[in-house]
């Protein structure tokens, strides 16, 4: 008796979505696509940005959104070699 499990011969399902090595990082989203991206940055973001900005000798607004803070963190991590 044969049953169908919606898998193609290469082991992926018919939707094209994959998990594992070929999937990339599905936890990373563009901050512009965040549902809560326009909310104020979190306390953790604020603290980490403060540390990164001090190390980089920069001054950054304390009024950033979550999305803006994430982008600044990425930029400063690259600048400092942390990222």
Rosetta constraint file for C-alpha pairs under 8 A:
AtomPair CA 6 CA 13 HARMONIC 5.64 0.50
AtomPair CA 6 CA 14 HARMONIC 6.19 0.50
AtomPair CA 7 CA 11 HARMONIC 5.81 0.50
AtomPair CA 7 CA 12 HARMONIC 5.54 0.50
AtomPair CA 7 CA 13 HARMONIC 4.34 0.50
AtomPair CA 7 CA 14 HARMONIC 6.26 0.50
AtomPair CA 8 CA 12 HARMONIC 5.68 0.50
AtomPair CA 8 CA 13 HARMONIC 5.88 0.50
AtomPair CA 8 CA 14 HARMONIC 6.51 0.50
AtomPair CA 12 CA 16 HARMONIC 7.10 0.50
AtomPair CA 12 CA 17 HARMONIC 7.56 0.50
AtomPair CA 12 CA 18 HARMONIC 6.35 0.50
AtomPair CA 13 CA 17 HARMONIC 7.11 0.50
AtomPair CA 13 CA 18 HARMONIC 7.61 0.50
AtomPair CA 17 CA 23 HARMONIC 7.72 0.50
AtomPair CA 18 CA 22 HARMONIC 7.03 0.50
AtomPair CA 18 CA 23 HARMONIC 5.34 0.50
AtomPair CA 19 CA 23 HARMONIC 5.09 0.50
AtomPair CA 20 CA 24 HARMONIC 7.74 0.50
AtomPair CA 29 CA 33 HARMONIC 6.73 0.50
AtomPair CA 29 CA 34 HARMONIC 7.15 0.50
AtomPair CA 30 CA 34 HARMONIC 7.01 0.50
AtomPair CA 31 CA 37 HARMONIC 6.34 0.50
AtomPair CA 31 CA 67 HARMONIC 4.76 0.50
AtomPair CA 31 CA 68 HARMONIC 7.58 0.50
AtomPair CA 31 CA 70 HARMONIC 7.06 0.50
AtomPair CA 31 CA 71 HARMONIC 7.33 0.50
AtomPair CA 32 CA 37 HARMONIC 6.83 0.50
AtomPair CA 32 CA 67 HARMONIC 6.57 0.50
AtomPair CA 33 CA 37 HARMONIC 7.48 0.50
AtomPair CA 34 CA 67 HARMONIC 7.25 0.50
AtomPair CA 36 CA 66 HARMONIC 7.33 0.50
AtomPair CA 37 CA 65 HARMONIC 6.33 0.50
AtomPair CA 37 CA 66 HARMONIC 4.99 0.50
AtomPair CA 37 CA 67 HARMONIC 4.55 0.50
AtomPair CA 37 CA 68 HARMONIC 7.79 0.50
AtomPair CA 38 CA 65 HARMONIC 5.24 0.50
AtomPair CA 38 CA 66 HARMONIC 6.28 0.50
AtomPair CA 38 CA 67 HARMONIC 6.60 0.50
AtomPair CA 39 CA 65 HARMONIC 5.34 0.50
AtomPair CA 39 CA 66 HARMONIC 5.86 0.50
AtomPair CA 40 CA 63 HARMONIC 7.09 0.50
AtomPair CA 40 CA 64 HARMONIC 6.19 0.50
AtomPair CA 40 CA 65 HARMONIC 4.31 0.50
AtomPair CA 40 CA 66 HARMONIC 5.55 0.50
AtomPair CA 41 CA 45 HARMONIC 6.08 0.50
AtomPair CA 41 CA 46 HARMONIC 6.50 0.50
AtomPair CA 41 CA 63 HARMONIC 7.76 0.50
AtomPair CA 41 CA 64 HARMONIC 5.97 0.50
AtomPair CA 41 CA 65 HARMONIC 4.82 0.50
AtomPair CA 41 CA 66 HARMONIC 4.01 0.50
AtomPair CA 41 CA 67 HARMONIC 7.62 0.50
AtomPair CA 41 CA 68 HARMONIC 8.00 0.50
AtomPair CA 41 CA 69 HARMONIC 6.19 0.50
AtomPair CA 42 CA 46 HARMONIC 6.20 0.50
AtomPair CA 42 CA 66 HARMONIC 6.64 0.50
AtomPair CA 43 CA 47 HARMONIC 6.15 0.50
AtomPair CA 44 CA 48 HARMONIC 6.14 0.50
AtomPair CA 45 CA 49 HARMONIC 5.89 0.50
AtomPair CA 45 CA 66 HARMONIC 7.75 0.50
AtomPair CA 45 CA 69 HARMONIC 6.57 0.50
AtomPair CA 45 CA 70 HARMONIC 7.45 0.50
AtomPair CA 45 CA 73 HARMONIC 7.93 0.50
AtomPair CA 46 CA 50 HARMONIC 6.09 0.50
AtomPair CA 46 CA 62 HARMONIC 7.39 0.50
AtomPair CA 46 CA 69 HARMONIC 7.68 0.50
AtomPair CA 47 CA 51 HARMONIC 6.42 0.50
AtomPair CA 48 CA 52 HARMONIC 6.16 0.50
AtomPair CA 48 CA 73 HARMONIC 7.74 0.50
AtomPair CA 49 CA 53 HARMONIC 5.81 0.50
AtomPair CA 49 CA 69 HARMONIC 7.42 0.50
AtomPair CA 49 CA 72 HARMONIC 7.55 0.50
AtomPair CA 49 CA 73 HARMONIC 6.11 0.50
AtomPair CA 50 CA 54 HARMONIC 6.09 0.50
AtomPair CA 51 CA 55 HARMONIC 6.27 0.50
AtomPair CA 52 CA 56 HARMONIC 6.13 0.50
AtomPair CA 52 CA 73 HARMONIC 7.46 0.50
AtomPair CA 52 CA 76 HARMONIC 6.23 0.50
AtomPair CA 52 CA 77 HARMONIC 7.21 0.50
AtomPair CA 52 CA 80 HARMONIC 7.76 0.50
AtomPair CA 53 CA 57 HARMONIC 5.88 0.50
AtomPair CA 53 CA 58 HARMONIC 4.89 0.50
AtomPair CA 53 CA 59 HARMONIC 6.19 0.50
AtomPair CA 53 CA 60 HARMONIC 6.87 0.50
AtomPair CA 53 CA 76 HARMONIC 7.15 0.50
AtomPair CA 54 CA 58 HARMONIC 6.17 0.50
AtomPair CA 54 CA 59 HARMONIC 7.60 0.50
AtomPair CA 55 CA 80 HARMONIC 7.61 0.50
AtomPair CA 56 CA 76 HARMONIC 7.24 0.50
AtomPair CA 56 CA 79 HARMONIC 7.60 0.50
AtomPair CA 56 CA 80 HARMONIC 6.72 0.50
AtomPair CA 64 CA 68 HARMONIC 5.64 0.50
AtomPair CA 64 CA 69 HARMONIC 5.72 0.50
AtomPair CA 65 CA 69 HARMONIC 5.97 0.50
AtomPair CA 66 CA 70 HARMONIC 6.15 0.50
AtomPair CA 67 CA 71 HARMONIC 6.36 0.50
AtomPair CA 68 CA 72 HARMONIC 6.21 0.50
AtomPair CA 69 CA 73 HARMONIC 6.05 0.50
AtomPair CA 70 CA 74 HARMONIC 6.24 0.50
AtomPair CA 71 CA 75 HARMONIC 6.21 0.50
AtomPair CA 72 CA 76 HARMONIC 6.03 0.50
AtomPair CA 73 CA 77 HARMONIC 5.91 0.50
AtomPair CA 74 CA 78 HARMONIC 6.29 0.50
AtomPair CA 74 CA 83 HARMONIC 6.96 0.50
AtomPair CA 75 CA 79 HARMONIC 6.25 0.50
AtomPair CA 76 CA 80 HARMONIC 5.99 0.50
AtomPair CA 77 CA 81 HARMONIC 5.84 0.50
AtomPair CA 77 CA 82 HARMONIC 4.70 0.50
AtomPair CA 77 CA 83 HARMONIC 4.51 0.50
AtomPair CA 78 CA 82 HARMONIC 6.18 0.50
AtomPair CA 78 CA 83 HARMONIC 4.93 0.50
